[in-house]
Amino acid sequence: MLSCNPKDRPSAKEILEKPFLEDAVNRNSRTPEALLQRFVKSIITFDKAYKKHYNDIGDLVSEWGRITDSMESAHYSATAGSLSGSVIGAAGGITALVGLILAPFTLGASLIVTGVGVGVGVAGGVTVMDSVDIHQMRQGKVDDPEKVKSSVLKSIAEMRRTHKNIALNARVVQSSLYSNGVAEHAVDGNRDTDYGKGSCTHTNAEFNPWWRADLGNVYSISRVAITNRGDCCKENLRGAQIRIGNNLENDGNDNELVATVLTVHDGTKTFEFEPVNGRYVNIFLPGNNEVLTLCEVEVFAEKDIPLYTCGPRNLALRGKAVQSSTYSELGVAENAIDGKKLLDFQQGSCSVTKGDWNPWWRVDLLDVYRVTRVSITNRGDCCEKRIEGIQIRIGNSLENNGNNNELAAAVGPIPLGDTKTFEFKPIKGRYVNLFLPGRSEYLTLCEVEVYAV
């Protein structure tokens, strides 16, 4: 009924006329009852949680997103996801929620409308609804659908903005490494508490172990959530301190103390405090022979935009790197975006492919930026000419591994150990490729930096 081509879709007037809606529902009775019940249950839980405490709101808002994403797909032929003739452009799949408000379906209508009424009422606790009569909505009477749509989207956008985890994929380090418990596991977005599943950090047993996230810029931070290990050893976290600030003296462990883990907790616990301005978030565990393990660290600010930026930001530091092949464990793709310009391959900070035909390296910036310059650092201990002829390509396509994206610059000679910057007109893209066509080569990069406007 709702074609992928907007020209073939019914108008807003046609959709909002009750006979049309009734006919649509009669012909497309596909509303999954279990999904609707889950949706309402989530909103009711949200209502209770908002009144009693604040810790789980982030999870609940995410749950709304997941459910409405699913509902948008499920209702594609039942008008819930596209009630104005085209999909409403709202991040996170909230279009289905708006659709349910605008159209009280006969199938499960009272359940949906009641749930939405509750949801909007709660949303008013974050962004006050502009004189929308919640009672009317619960009865399925909406005099001004556009006003409701605008208010709800504004409220949910505000909640999601407030609960954005600014530590996700941040640049992180820790005092030492035990086995495969790398520092990045605490900012991978995965709260799995089983260390064996590869999503928890782990230091050696040492004096005063620590973990630190660099947020890239200064934020007004008011909450930090820590997910503790669950398969064993959860007592290890007792006494850990959360410290926030802008100083790297003593590895950042002298920054302001905002909270201490006094009691051992299962799963995730959120620590709230008066807003503290800082770029660095440290988890510091004072004591002898201590082991620090973190399964996730989430950081939330008063606003998800920084108070101020710390100069040009190297976007590649937060990226994810891959390459056509890997010569050895010392030459992994991530080495080229580790923030270090160590020029000797044996120091483990350069990427190296095998002797591939047309070798390539790529960084995923995780979002689309207007890239204006890329800096490349050449290896310093040997093999100066391996880097010559590289093409810098930028775009959003992964066709041919991203090597068909727009050509931004070509790399000529770079002396051993030198860094050369290539500037060009802004190119929009998520992926930055360094592609070496036309020969077999061991593509070697000791650092790649990416900057945008």
Protein Blocks (a to p, Z undefined) as FASTA:
>chain_A
ZZfblklpccfklmmpmklmmmmmmmmccbcfklmmmmmmmmmmmmmmmmmmmmlmmmmm
mmmmmmmmmmmmmmmmnommmmnopacddehhlmmmmmmmmmccfehklmmmmmmmmmmm
mmmmmmccehiafklmmnopafblmlmmmmmmmmmmmmmmmmpcfkgopacddfbdehjl
cfklmmnopabfbfknopaccddddehiaddddehiacddfbdcddddfkgoklmmgopa
cdddjbfghhhpmmccfbdcfbccehjadddddddddfbdcdddedehiacddfbdcddd
fbfcdfbdebjadfklmmccddfbdfblmlgfklmmnopacfbfklopaccddfdehiad
dddehiacddfbdcddddfkgoklmmgopacdddjbfghhhpmmccfbdcddddehiacd
ddddddddfbdcdddehiacddddfbdcdddZZ
